[in-house]
Amino acid sequence: MSRKRIIKPEVWTTENEISYLSGIGTWGKVAHSRKEILQGYIDSALRRDDWGEVDRDTVRSYALEMLRDL
């Protein structure tokens, strides 16, 4: 059996975070709705101190827009 190799970027960027958000709540069986998971992400993002190369405002705006569209 072969395993799919996951390649992680050296630096996590705004684009990577938005890509992650685009799929949030869609992987396999989940105990909560996509809306609940996204709201949890938004709530926890307020407490996130280290954003590294990720633009916090861009990602937060994107997440809020996704939530409005659900």
C-alpha positions in Angstrom: 0.0 0.0 0.0 1.4 3.4 -1.0 0.9 6.5 1.1 0.3 9.9 -0.4 3.2 12.1 0.5 2.2 15.4 2.0 4.5 18.3 1.1 4.5 21.1 3.7 5.7 24.5 2.7 8.7 25.9 4.5 6.8 29.1 5.4 3.0 29.1 5.9 1.5 32.0 4.0 -1.8 33.9 3.7 -2.5 31.8 0.6 -1.9 28.6 2.5 -4.2 29.7 5.3 -7.0 30.7 2.9 -6.6 27.3 1.1 -7.0 25.6 4.5 -10.1 27.6 5.3 -11.6 26.8 1.9 -11.7 23.1 2.9 -12.4 23.5 6.6 -15.2 21.2 7.8 -15.2 19.1 4.6 -12.7 16.4 5.4 -14.2 13.1 6.3 -16.9 12.7 9.0 -17.1 15.7 11.3 -19.0 16.1 14.6 -19.9 19.7 14.0 -21.3 21.6 11.0 -19.0 23.5 8.7 -20.6 26.7 10.1 -19.7 25.7 13.7 -16.2 24.8 12.8 -15.6 28.0 10.9 -17.1 30.0 13.8 -14.6 28.2 16.1 -11.8 29.1 13.8 -12.8 32.8 13.8 -13.2 32.9 17.6 -9.8 31.2 18.2 -8.1 33.5 15.7 -8.8 36.4 18.0 -6.5 34.7 20.6 -3.8 33.8 18.0 -0.6 35.7 18.7 1.8 34.4 16.1 0.6 34.8 12.5 4.1 34.4 11.0 3.8 35.2 7.3 0.0 35.1 7.3 -1.9 38.4 7.0 -4.3 38.2 9.9 -6.8 40.8 8.5 -7.0 39.2 5.1 -7.6 35.8 6.5 -10.1 37.0 9.1 -12.0 38.9 6.4 -12.1 35.8 4.2 -13.3 33.6 7.1 -16.1 36.1 8.0 -17.1 36.2 4.3 -17.2 32.4 4.2 -19.4 32.3 7.3 -21.8 34.9 5.9 -22.1 32.8 2.7 -23.1 29.6 4.6 
